[in-house]
Amino acid sequence: MFKAGNFKKAAENYAPDCKIMLANHETLEGRAMAEKMLEDMWRNSPELSLEVDEVGPSGGEYVFERGHYRLIGDDGTIKDIGKYVVIWKRIDCKLCMYLDILNSSLST
């Protein structure tokens, strides 16, 4: 969905009341902001690589995911490398991203 540029569909993975916390930005809230963030990210770095390092408890209302990412530009250069934590929230039997926290590992 991200690579195809279908940001509306990709944003459906976020909870309606999601919060996205990017380094050096105000907290973004809601699916519309998630869609805009994904579109802005794709414009600068159309390839996203995610690697999950840890997932924790899956039986309740919330699940966490911890991992790292890479954003790669059209020319193959690495635009960003960082780590993330997502808190998934169960809504109507479906897990949705509720809190999405991203931190770059590159110096500014």
Residue, then its C-alpha position, 0 to 999 in steps of 0.5 A: m500500500f505504501k509503495a503503491g502510493n495508496f495512502k488512504k488504504a495504508a492509513e486504515n491500519y491506524a486507529p481513528d484516534c491514533k497518535i503519531m509521534l515523530a522526532n522534532h514534530e508535534t503529535l499528529e492525531g487521527r487517520a487523516m493526519a496519518e494519511k498525510m504523514l504517509e504521503d509526505m514520507w513517500r514523496n521524500s522516500p518511496e521505499l520503506s523497509l521495516e524490521v520487527d525486533e519484538v512483539g509483545p503480549s497478543g491476548g489483550e486489548y493492546v499489543f506492542e511492536r518494536g523494530h527499526y526502519r529504513l527510508i530509501g530514496d528513488d536514487g537508492t540512497i538511504k534517507d533515514i534509518g531509525k527505530y520505532v514502537v507501535i502500540w496496537k489497539r484492538i477495535d472491533c476484533k481488528l488490531c489498529m495502530y494506536l500509538d506510532i513513535l518514530n525516532s531517527s538514528l541519524s544525526t541532524 
